[in-house]
Every structure is written in structure tokens, then in C-alpha cells.
Amino acid sequence: MNVLSEALPPKPKWTAKDMPDCTGKVFIVTGGNSGIGLETVKELLKKGGKVYLAARSQSKADEAIEQLATDIGKKAIFLELDLGSLSSVKRAAQTFIDLEPRLDGLINNAGVMGSPADMLTSEGYDLQFGTNVLGHWYFTKLLLPVLVATSDAHPEDKPRVIHVSSNGHRMCPMID
């Protein structure tokens, strides 16, 4: 793929206006309190979805949830999740499973970028790798049973797992 086309993408052929109705469907958006995550939460709520906004900071999440309520008249549900702590990831997944019998979409969006090399996760992994890769991998793995159950119950409309990323990997094409 041409790097320039990534930096200056063409006009989209599909937008949030083309999104189907999401009434009765359940979603989790990690990092849903700002940026792309917040916009994703907003559009899913507008389409009738039930959305769990997963974030580290309850105060920032609460601000985002209140802003959504003001802007569109709908509220997301806070799910405490610190992807830099595998025990937090496990707790968040279990909390969700205890609350919901289905999961139609898991949008793994949260991430950190450019953290100093000495910043580590709770388990001692590099913070950026631990948060952006290991945390989301473990969260997805723990949620697989509810994703599979949703798929079995609704074979006509399978759940989705979406990983949001950047082209930042182009700056360092190899991992040492």
C-alpha cells in the first residue's frame, strides 16, 4: 500500500450514516472516552446500540458519558479497564460477562504511544507493547466465550472484533 494514500486517504465510500440499526446489540469500545473511541461510542449509541465505554479513568469516562448524554441524549456504560494491568483486564472481562449474555462488537481502540522505555505494565512488560498488544489480546481471549455464545445464538449476524491501529509501525518495521 502506498504510504501517501495512508497519510492522505481518499473520500470514504462508507460512513457512519451507512451503519445499520444496532438496536438490541451490545458493544465494548476500549479507550472510548476520547478521540476515535469516543466517536465510535457516539455513532453506536445513535444507532441504538448498548455501549460499554471501557477506560482506565472513571472521571474521564464519566465526563465523556455526560457529554454524550448532552450531545445525543444517550448514555454509554462505564467499564473500568486498565490495559496495562492484566488483573484489571481479567476483572473487566468478568464484570462484563456477569452483566451481559451477549457481545456483538468488541472494538479494541485504546492505546498508548511513545511511552518511555522504562515505563512498564503492572506485570513488567514494556508499557506500549503491554497496553496496545498484550492487554487487548488478553481482553479478547477472555471475552471469546460470550462472543461465541452470541454467534451461536445469532448465526445470521455474527459478532465482530475490531482492532484499531495506526501506521506508526512504519517508523520501526522490525521488533528487536
Salt bridges, closest charged atoms under 4 A:
GLU6 OE2 - ARG170 NH2 2.81
GLU39 OE2 - LYS42 NZ 3.70
GLU43 OE2 - LYS46 NZ 3.36
GLU66 OE2 - LYS75 NZ 2.80
GLU100 OE2 - LYS50 NZ 2.53
ASP104 OD1 - ARG102 NH2 2.59
GLU156 OE2 - HIS154 ND1 3.98
ASP157 OD2 - LYS25 NZ 2.19
